[in-house]
Structures are given as structure tokens and as C-alpha cells.
């Protein structure tokens, strides 16, 4: 292992998360997250064959959901 877990963190938050971690955070299946990534609904970065989702995107979406709920 190169470095440690904290090398991939900024302000205590990860830069990227896996599809499985994203599925758990969004309470969706891994397959649904994979489909959403393939359709371009969730932005991704590829590192070799590994697909990663920017954690900042998930935070932004969560913040926007809160605004929509308050506006209703």
C-alpha cells in the first residue's frame, strides 16, 4: 500500500468514493449507481479500470436536496 488513507483525504473527507460506497450513501443498489454513472447522471473519474465518484458531487447533491425539501 502506498501512503495511507489520510493521503487521499482533504479536510477529513475523501476526494473520491467507490461505486459501492456511493450506493451505500445514496441507499441505492450498486447496479443502479453503475447505470446512473453510465448514463452520465453521476459524474465519474476512471483510474485505470477503477471507477470513482467525486465526494464533492455527493455533498453538493445532498445540499441541493435539502433546499428542494425546504422550498416545498
N, C-alpha and C positions, 0 to 999 in steps of 0.2 A: 504494500500500500504506500502510495506516495503522499507525503504530508499527513494531515489529519482532518477530521470532519470540520473543524473550525476554519480551515483554509478555504472552504467553499461557502463561507457564511459572510454576510455583510450586516452589521448591526444585529447579530444574533439570528438572522433569518437566512435561509438558503437562497442561492441565486436561482437554482433550478430544482424542480422536483420530478420524480418519475411519473409515468402514467398510472402506476398502482397507487402512489401517494396522492396524486390528483383525484383519482377515483374515490379514495377514502375521504378526502377533504370535501368533495362535492356530493358524497353519498350516491355515487353512480357506479355502474359496473365498469370494469377495466375495458371491456369491449365497447361500451358506449363512449368512453373517453377516447379510445382509439379511433372510432368512427368520426367523432367530432373533430379530432385532430386532422384526419384525412380530408374532411370536408372544409377545413380551414376555419372552423368555428372557434378553435382553441389554437393560439399561436404555438409553434414548436421550434426547437433547435435540434439539429442532429449532430451528434458527436460519434462519428463512425456509424455504426448501426444502431446506436442508442438514441432514443427519442426523449427529449426533456422539455418540460413546460416551465416558462419563466414564473417564478413565485410572485413577482411583482404584478403579473397579469391577474393571478388569482386574487390577490389583495384588492386590486382595482375593481374587479368584478364584484367582490363581496361588498365593497363600499358603495358601488352603484346600486346593488340590490337593496341596501338599506335606505337609500334615497328614494327608490321607487315605492317601497313599502310606506314610508312616511308621507309621500305625496298622495297616496290613495285615500 
